[in-house]
């Protein structure tokens, strides 16, 4: 499903993330590591928003050679999402839904799952951290992605939304959607059956 070869990302601080070879088959995969270990660096590279050296393939799509087609198949929810403060979630949904060709009924189901209807017309500048996280998660499920990347998805949202999120992950897996997830929340990790677990430490992945 996902193949990474000769990956290297260097920072001016001296930190670098290096992956000689990594192959993830279809399923749900957990990426663990301390803060600053490189999880977000890897996720952003796979999502096509972080430059790197090497090669990333999703099935037969090469990120470098077919970036638009690749990005259309990969959705990403950041741990601490940032959006233009003057936009509302409603406007963000319209923008992302158009790019991802998301059907209207899917949008309505996701609004209900994440409980966003009460604030979605307000500007992002007024959102709490929980509202931002719900918004990010909703956007990550729009369209027909092959891979959804969720960076610390179980933080800052209410219990009902957490339960809906876990059920949604399980449902999407049955529909052929794959996941890369990072989390420190053991109580929620244990509710998901992961197909593989990898740890990033000292700029390497195991």
Secondary structure, DSSP 8 states (H G I E B T S, - for coil): -EEEEEEEEE-TTS-EEEEEEEEE-SSEEEEE--TTSSHHHHHHHHTT-S--EEEEEETTEETTTSHHHHHHTEEEE-TT----TT-BHHHHHHHHHHHHT--HHHHHHHHHHHT-TTTTTSBGGG--HHHHHHHHHHHHTSS--SEEEEESTTSSS-HHHHHHHHHHHHHHHHTT-EEEEE---HHHHTTS--SEEEEEETTEE-
